Amino acid sequence: MHTDTERCVRAVQSKDARFDGWFFTAVVTTRIYCRPSCPVVPPKAENMTFYPSAAACQQAGFRACKRCRPDSSPGSPEWNRRADLVARAMRLIADGVVDRDGVPGLAARLGYSTRQVERQLRAELGAGPLALARAQRAQTARLLIETTDLPMAEIAFAAGFASIRTFNDTVREVFALAPGELRARAPKRPGAPAAAPGGVLSLRLPFRAPLNPDNLFGHLAATAVPGVEEWRDGAYRRTLSLPYGHGVVALTPHPDHIGCRLGLTDLRDLTIAISRCRRLLDLDADPAAVDGLLRTDPLLAPLVDKAPGRRVPRTVDEAEFAVRAVLGQQVSTAAARTHAARLVTAHGVPVEDPEGGLTHLFPGPEALAALDPESLALPRSRRATLTTLVRHLADGSIGLGVERDWDEARSRLTALPGFGPWTVEVIAMRALGDPDAFLPSDLGIRRSAQELGLPHTPAALTARAAAWRPWRAYAVQYLWAVDDHPINFLPA
């Protein structure tokens, strides 16, 4: 979008927050870059230039605006609706892969050469993977500086910097303030997140309005696995298995942000924990584009108008969700939770949760690969499906991470015994993150379609849903909302 100068100028002049994260405005006279909704008086059009990423702005010598804080805008929805090399690379960079494994590690995960990855990222985003990762480190550093009392040395290494000097230089260059000055300003800024007691970080996760929390949090709470997830005091809480340790997160919906209370055993996991929480709640979606298309169907339009901004509830762990999808085949939500809770109790890693009732991490594929099939209270065919899945996940022959090609992952899952279209598509929708995944055989979808006057056989409904592409996963959320099911309601 950054190449459409006229459209970008109109967005900046109208301070349109819907475009935050889509592009960044650099002002050549002040050498500052902003988000489109910056509250200051817009600069003259001839003084604006537009970039596709904060990293590209920084690389061109611009510093972040102190008013609109462009580094904290929602992420570009481009990386959620595409499965090409650049989109998959951006999802991995958001997960901190470059900080942990370097550019060679990023390229290896993607299956391309480092030169090819560099070339494609620079062509589309104006910056290579190191610059993009550096911009993310700067954002992580700012969060820690403003929301904790940690010493700056600890913040530097937690944010992924190799040295204190690099940390200091980057913060000064990006924010035009020394780290100490950035911390001193934080309490004076209205709405700044405050430090939480007990080493817990208290953050604000931005999103593009509108956001309807009902189905999002309703789904997560209704399907919560005891010991791993819970709804408590108006927040969805769960444990997180992370590269350097584990964490516990509490996510609370607010009108203009999602409150995030995050406790980590190792602060180096902050970047990936935030990335996974944003992915779980689909916070980088573009509701204007989604709802705008779905409203063109006269039978869906009333549902969209009644409760716009529905998101797709996703997952913090793709392998975990795949296992739970198999456990949920042809059983009720309550039965699926019971089966999952048994696996957690038998094979999950225990954790301590001073604030609530979380007791375990969900067991990973390596732990589940060793389980005795006879210990599972499942039909024999379902046992075979589950054990085959976890074996392939454990040995890496099937991968469901953010770097995976959606169609390839579908093909590999379909080849497994017991994997029909429903299971494959629900994994594609919630684990892989494909916004066009569709469930025409789902009983709830078929009931809702019939009630609305839509075709309700899988083939006919699929044909009708072609007009909803590439947002059929969001259409599923609106169709599910027709039914009177706990997943559609924000818990009390």
Secondary structure as GFF3:
##gff-version 3
##sequence-region A 1 492
A	DSSP	alpha_helix	5	13	.	.	.	ID=ss1
A	DSSP	three_ten_helix	17	19	.	.	.	ID=ss2
A	DSSP	beta_strand	24	27	.	.	.	ID=ss3
A	DSSP	beta_strand	32	34	.	.	.	ID=ss4
A	DSSP	three_ten_helix	45	47	.	.	.	ID=ss5
A	DSSP	beta_strand	48	51	.	.	.	ID=ss6
A	DSSP	alpha_helix	54	59	.	.	.	ID=ss7
A	DSSP	beta_strand	63	64	.	.	.	ID=ss8
A	DSSP	three_ten_helix	70	72	.	.	.	ID=ss9
A	DSSP	alpha_helix	78	81	.	.	.	ID=ss10
A	DSSP	alpha_helix	85	94	.	.	.	ID=ss11
A	DSSP	alpha_helix	97	110	.	.	.	ID=ss12
A	DSSP	alpha_helix	114	125	.	.	.	ID=ss13
A	DSSP	alpha_helix	129	147	.	.	.	ID=ss14
A	DSSP	alpha_helix	152	158	.	.	.	ID=ss15
A	DSSP	alpha_helix	164	175	.	.	.	ID=ss16
A	DSSP	alpha_helix	179	185	.	.	.	ID=ss17
A	DSSP	three_ten_helix	186	188	.	.	.	ID=ss18
A	DSSP	three_ten_helix	197	199	.	.	.	ID=ss19
A	DSSP	beta_strand	201	205	.	.	.	ID=ss20
A	DSSP	alpha_helix	213	222	.	.	.	ID=ss21
A	DSSP	beta_strand	229	232	.	.	.	ID=ss22
A	DSSP	beta_strand	235	241	.	.	.	ID=ss23
A	DSSP	beta_strand	246	253	.	.	.	ID=ss24
A	DSSP	beta_strand	258	264	.	.	.	ID=ss25
A	DSSP	three_ten_helix	267	269	.	.	.	ID=ss26
A	DSSP	alpha_helix	270	280	.	.	.	ID=ss27
A	DSSP	alpha_helix	287	294	.	.	.	ID=ss28
A	DSSP	alpha_helix	301	306	.	.	.	ID=ss29
A	DSSP	alpha_helix	318	327	.	.	.	ID=ss30
A	DSSP	alpha_helix	333	347	.	.	.	ID=ss31
A	DSSP	beta_strand	349	350	.	.	.	ID=ss32
A	DSSP	beta_strand	360	361	.	.	.	ID=ss33
A	DSSP	alpha_helix	365	368	.	.	.	ID=ss34
A	DSSP	three_ten_helix	373	375	.	.	.	ID=ss35
A	DSSP	alpha_helix	380	395	.	.	.	ID=ss36
A	DSSP	alpha_helix	406	414	.	.	.	ID=ss37
A	DSSP	alpha_helix	421	427	.	.	.	ID=ss38
A	DSSP	pi_helix	428	432	.	.	.	ID=ss39
A	DSSP	alpha_helix	443	452	.	.	.	ID=ss40
A	DSSP	alpha_helix	458	464	.	.	.	ID=ss41
A	DSSP	three_ten_helix	465	468	.	.	.	ID=ss42
A	DSSP	alpha_helix	472	480	.	.	.	ID=ss43
A	DSSP	three_ten_helix	486	488	.	.	.	ID=ss44
###
